Structures are given as structure tokens and as C-alpha cells.
Amino acid sequence: QWAEVVAHNEDIPSAIQILTQGLEFYPEEAEIEYLLTGLYLTMSNSEQARTSLTNALKTDLDKLSYFEKAFPEFYQSIWTKNIIADIKKASK
């Protein structure tokens, strides 16, 4: 929740730092990775965003709707759709 508050105050780097620390304690929380994905995309860091999105999808594909609700503008992008398709294909 702190990360969301910080992000709403437009301090994206601090929000990313908080979420990254959260991952150390809760590595299986896909929501953290989905939030990181959106924040990295907000900062135009597509390499880190790809890593976070891939981790999130591999951890819990069913929580993809969390990313869709939090970052609809990024969820709709071709870039995101391609990564999702690749992960779904690889998981079969």
C-alpha cells in the first residue's frame, strides 16, 4: 500500500524501491510484480518491465486481471499482449 501512495504522489523510483523490498519478503506475490511492471513501463524501462511481467505471469497468470485494472493503458498494448502470449505458449 505504501508503494501505491508513493506512486500516486508521482515518486515512481521510491515506489519501485518499496515494491522491490517487498519482493524480498514476499517473492511469490504476483501483485507486486504486476505493480512493478506498470511502474517500470511508466518510466519507459521496458527491459525491467519485461522481467517483472514475465515473473508475475509465471508466478500467477490468474492474477493478470490485477495488472489490467491497475494499468489498463499498458495492458492493451501489443508489447504486453506479445509477452502474455509467449508465456502462455511456453507454459503448455
PyMOL CGO cylinders between C-alpha atoms (Angstrom):
from pymol import cmd
from pymol.cgo import CYLINDER

trace = [
    CYLINDER, 0.00, 0.00, 0.00, 2.86, 2.38, 0.73, 0.3, 1, 1, 1, 1, 1, 1,
    CYLINDER, 2.86, 2.38, 0.73, 4.12, 1.92, -2.81, 0.3, 1, 1, 1, 1, 1, 1,
    CYLINDER, 4.12, 1.92, -2.81, 0.72, 2.88, -4.22, 0.3, 1, 1, 1, 1, 1, 1,
    CYLINDER, 0.72, 2.88, -4.22, 0.63, 6.03, -2.09, 0.3, 1, 1, 1, 1, 1, 1,
    CYLINDER, 0.63, 6.03, -2.09, 4.14, 6.98, -3.19, 0.3, 1, 1, 1, 1, 1, 1,
    CYLINDER, 4.14, 6.98, -3.19, 3.33, 6.26, -6.84, 0.3, 1, 1, 1, 1, 1, 1,
    CYLINDER, 3.33, 6.26, -6.84, 0.20, 8.44, -6.67, 0.3, 1, 1, 1, 1, 1, 1,
    CYLINDER, 0.20, 8.44, -6.67, 2.47, 11.23, -5.42, 0.3, 1, 1, 1, 1, 1, 1,
    CYLINDER, 2.47, 11.23, -5.42, 4.50, 10.69, -8.61, 0.3, 1, 1, 1, 1, 1, 1,
    CYLINDER, 4.50, 10.69, -8.61, 7.61, 9.41, -6.85, 0.3, 1, 1, 1, 1, 1, 1,
    CYLINDER, 7.61, 9.41, -6.85, 7.88, 6.35, -9.07, 0.3, 1, 1, 1, 1, 1, 1,
    CYLINDER, 7.88, 6.35, -9.07, 11.50, 5.48, -8.18, 0.3, 1, 1, 1, 1, 1, 1,
    CYLINDER, 11.50, 5.48, -8.18, 10.61, 5.34, -4.47, 0.3, 1, 1, 1, 1, 1, 1,
    CYLINDER, 10.61, 5.34, -4.47, 7.55, 3.21, -5.22, 0.3, 1, 1, 1, 1, 1, 1,
    CYLINDER, 7.55, 3.21, -5.22, 9.74, 0.81, -7.20, 0.3, 1, 1, 1, 1, 1, 1,
    CYLINDER, 9.74, 0.81, -7.20, 12.21, 0.64, -4.31, 0.3, 1, 1, 1, 1, 1, 1,
    CYLINDER, 12.21, 0.64, -4.31, 9.42, -0.16, -1.82, 0.3, 1, 1, 1, 1, 1, 1,
    CYLINDER, 9.42, -0.16, -1.82, 8.00, -2.88, -4.06, 0.3, 1, 1, 1, 1, 1, 1,
    CYLINDER, 8.00, -2.88, -4.06, 11.42, -4.38, -4.72, 0.3, 1, 1, 1, 1, 1, 1,
    CYLINDER, 11.42, -4.38, -4.72, 11.98, -4.63, -0.97, 0.3, 1, 1, 1, 1, 1, 1,
    CYLINDER, 11.98, -4.63, -0.97, 8.55, -6.21, -0.64, 0.3, 1, 1, 1, 1, 1, 1,
    CYLINDER, 8.55, -6.21, -0.64, 9.56, -8.91, -3.12, 0.3, 1, 1, 1, 1, 1, 1,
    CYLINDER, 9.56, -8.91, -3.12, 12.40, -9.90, -0.83, 0.3, 1, 1, 1, 1, 1, 1,
    CYLINDER, 12.40, -9.90, -0.83, 9.86, -10.82, 1.85, 0.3, 1, 1, 1, 1, 1, 1,
    CYLINDER, 9.86, -10.82, 1.85, 7.04, -12.00, -0.42, 0.3, 1, 1, 1, 1, 1, 1,
    CYLINDER, 7.04, -12.00, -0.42, 8.65, -13.43, -3.58, 0.3, 1, 1, 1, 1, 1, 1,
    CYLINDER, 8.65, -13.43, -3.58, 5.51, -15.36, -4.53, 0.3, 1, 1, 1, 1, 1, 1,
    CYLINDER, 5.51, -15.36, -4.53, 3.23, -12.29, -4.58, 0.3, 1, 1, 1, 1, 1, 1,
    CYLINDER, 3.23, -12.29, -4.58, 2.41, -11.77, -8.23, 0.3, 1, 1, 1, 1, 1, 1,
    CYLINDER, 2.41, -11.77, -8.23, 0.64, -8.49, -7.46, 0.3, 1, 1, 1, 1, 1, 1,
    CYLINDER, 0.64, -8.49, -7.46, 3.98, -6.93, -6.53, 0.3, 1, 1, 1, 1, 1, 1,
    CYLINDER, 3.98, -6.93, -6.53, 5.48, -7.96, -9.87, 0.3, 1, 1, 1, 1, 1, 1,
    CYLINDER, 5.48, -7.96, -9.87, 2.42, -6.68, -11.76, 0.3, 1, 1, 1, 1, 1, 1,
    CYLINDER, 2.42, -6.68, -11.76, 2.72, -3.31, -9.98, 0.3, 1, 1, 1, 1, 1, 1,
    CYLINDER, 2.72, -3.31, -9.98, 6.44, -3.18, -10.75, 0.3, 1, 1, 1, 1, 1, 1,
    CYLINDER, 6.44, -3.18, -10.75, 5.68, -3.90, -14.39, 0.3, 1, 1, 1, 1, 1, 1,
    CYLINDER, 5.68, -3.90, -14.39, 3.37, -0.91, -14.64, 0.3, 1, 1, 1, 1, 1, 1,
    CYLINDER, 3.37, -0.91, -14.64, 5.73, 1.39, -12.80, 0.3, 1, 1, 1, 1, 1, 1,
    CYLINDER, 5.73, 1.39, -12.80, 8.69, 0.35, -14.96, 0.3, 1, 1, 1, 1, 1, 1,
    CYLINDER, 8.69, 0.35, -14.96, 6.59, 1.00, -18.07, 0.3, 1, 1, 1, 1, 1, 1,
    CYLINDER, 6.59, 1.00, -18.07, 5.63, 4.39, -16.66, 0.3, 1, 1, 1, 1, 1, 1,
    CYLINDER, 5.63, 4.39, -16.66, 9.35, 5.15, -16.51, 0.3, 1, 1, 1, 1, 1, 1,
    CYLINDER, 9.35, 5.15, -16.51, 9.91, 3.71, -20.03, 0.3, 1, 1, 1, 1, 1, 1,
    CYLINDER, 9.91, 3.71, -20.03, 12.10, 0.92, -18.64, 0.3, 1, 1, 1, 1, 1, 1,
    CYLINDER, 12.10, 0.92, -18.64, 10.84, -1.87, -20.88, 0.3, 1, 1, 1, 1, 1, 1,
    CYLINDER, 10.84, -1.87, -20.88, 13.66, -4.26, -20.01, 0.3, 1, 1, 1, 1, 1, 1,
    CYLINDER, 13.66, -4.26, -20.01, 12.81, -4.30, -16.30, 0.3, 1, 1, 1, 1, 1, 1,
    CYLINDER, 12.81, -4.30, -16.30, 9.10, -4.27, -17.13, 0.3, 1, 1, 1, 1, 1, 1,
    CYLINDER, 9.10, -4.27, -17.13, 9.52, -7.40, -19.26, 0.3, 1, 1, 1, 1, 1, 1,
    CYLINDER, 9.52, -7.40, -19.26, 11.34, -9.15, -16.41, 0.3, 1, 1, 1, 1, 1, 1,
    CYLINDER, 11.34, -9.15, -16.41, 8.67, -8.21, -13.88, 0.3, 1, 1, 1, 1, 1, 1,
    CYLINDER, 8.67, -8.21, -13.88, 5.79, -9.14, -16.17, 0.3, 1, 1, 1, 1, 1, 1,
    CYLINDER, 5.79, -9.14, -16.17, 7.38, -12.48, -17.01, 0.3, 1, 1, 1, 1, 1, 1,
    CYLINDER, 7.38, -12.48, -17.01, 7.92, -13.22, -13.31, 0.3, 1, 1, 1, 1, 1, 1,
    CYLINDER, 7.92, -13.22, -13.31, 4.34, -12.21, -12.49, 0.3, 1, 1, 1, 1, 1, 1,
    CYLINDER, 4.34, -12.21, -12.49, 2.85, -14.36, -15.24, 0.3, 1, 1, 1, 1, 1, 1,
    CYLINDER, 2.85, -14.36, -15.24, 4.92, -17.36, -14.24, 0.3, 1, 1, 1, 1, 1, 1,
    CYLINDER, 4.92, -17.36, -14.24, 4.01, -16.88, -10.57, 0.3, 1, 1, 1, 1, 1, 1,
    CYLINDER, 4.01, -16.88, -10.57, 0.26, -16.42, -11.07, 0.3, 1, 1, 1, 1, 1, 1,
    CYLINDER, 0.26, -16.42, -11.07, -1.23, -15.98, -14.52, 0.3, 1, 1, 1, 1, 1, 1,
    CYLINDER, -1.23, -15.98, -14.52, -4.71, -15.86, -12.99, 0.3, 1, 1, 1, 1, 1, 1,
    CYLINDER, -4.71, -15.86, -12.99, -3.90, -12.53, -11.34, 0.3, 1, 1, 1, 1, 1, 1,
    CYLINDER, -3.90, -12.53, -11.34, -3.28, -10.83, -14.67, 0.3, 1, 1, 1, 1, 1, 1,
    CYLINDER, -3.28, -10.83, -14.67, -6.58, -9.00, -14.15, 0.3, 1, 1, 1, 1, 1, 1,
    CYLINDER, -6.58, -9.00, -14.15, -4.84, -7.10, -11.34, 0.3, 1, 1, 1, 1, 1, 1,
    CYLINDER, -4.84, -7.10, -11.34, -2.43, -5.63, -13.90, 0.3, 1, 1, 1, 1, 1, 1,
    CYLINDER, -2.43, -5.63, -13.90, -5.29, -4.93, -16.30, 0.3, 1, 1, 1, 1, 1, 1,
    CYLINDER, -5.29, -4.93, -16.30, -7.18, -2.92, -13.66, 0.3, 1, 1, 1, 1, 1, 1,
    CYLINDER, -7.18, -2.92, -13.66, -4.13, -1.06, -12.35, 0.3, 1, 1, 1, 1, 1, 1,
    CYLINDER, -4.13, -1.06, -12.35, -2.59, -0.23, -15.73, 0.3, 1, 1, 1, 1, 1, 1,
    CYLINDER, -2.59, -0.23, -15.73, -5.22, -0.58, -18.49, 0.3, 1, 1, 1, 1, 1, 1,
    CYLINDER, -5.22, -0.58, -18.49, -3.19, 1.59, -20.87, 0.3, 1, 1, 1, 1, 1, 1,
    CYLINDER, -3.19, 1.59, -20.87, -0.28, -0.85, -20.70, 0.3, 1, 1, 1, 1, 1, 1,
    CYLINDER, -0.28, -0.85, -20.70, -2.41, -3.98, -20.60, 0.3, 1, 1, 1, 1, 1, 1,
    CYLINDER, -2.41, -3.98, -20.60, -3.89, -3.12, -24.01, 0.3, 1, 1, 1, 1, 1, 1,
    CYLINDER, -3.89, -3.12, -24.01, -0.51, -2.66, -25.70, 0.3, 1, 1, 1, 1, 1, 1,
    CYLINDER, -0.51, -2.66, -25.70, 0.84, -5.04, -28.33, 0.3, 1, 1, 1, 1, 1, 1,
    CYLINDER, 0.84, -5.04, -28.33, 4.05, -5.29, -26.29, 0.3, 1, 1, 1, 1, 1, 1,
    CYLINDER, 4.05, -5.29, -26.29, 2.14, -6.70, -23.29, 0.3, 1, 1, 1, 1, 1, 1,
    CYLINDER, 2.14, -6.70, -23.29, -0.07, -8.97, -25.39, 0.3, 1, 1, 1, 1, 1, 1,
    CYLINDER, -0.07, -8.97, -25.39, 3.01, -10.50, -27.04, 0.3, 1, 1, 1, 1, 1, 1,
    CYLINDER, 3.01, -10.50, -27.04, 4.67, -11.28, -23.71, 0.3, 1, 1, 1, 1, 1, 1,
    CYLINDER, 4.67, -11.28, -23.71, 1.46, -12.82, -22.38, 0.3, 1, 1, 1, 1, 1, 1,
    CYLINDER, 1.46, -12.82, -22.38, 1.12, -14.97, -25.50, 0.3, 1, 1, 1, 1, 1, 1,
    CYLINDER, 1.12, -14.97, -25.50, 4.74, -16.11, -25.23, 0.3, 1, 1, 1, 1, 1, 1,
    CYLINDER, 4.74, -16.11, -25.23, 4.36, -17.11, -21.57, 0.3, 1, 1, 1, 1, 1, 1,
    CYLINDER, 4.36, -17.11, -21.57, 1.07, -18.92, -22.22, 0.3, 1, 1, 1, 1, 1, 1,
    CYLINDER, 1.07, -18.92, -22.22, 2.66, -20.79, -25.13, 0.3, 1, 1, 1, 1, 1, 1,
    CYLINDER, 2.66, -20.79, -25.13, 5.72, -21.76, -23.07, 0.3, 1, 1, 1, 1, 1, 1,
    CYLINDER, 5.72, -21.76, -23.07, 3.59, -23.00, -20.15, 0.3, 1, 1, 1, 1, 1, 1,
    CYLINDER, 3.59, -23.00, -20.15, 1.71, -25.55, -22.26, 0.3, 1, 1, 1, 1, 1, 1,
]
cmd.load_cgo(trace, "trace")
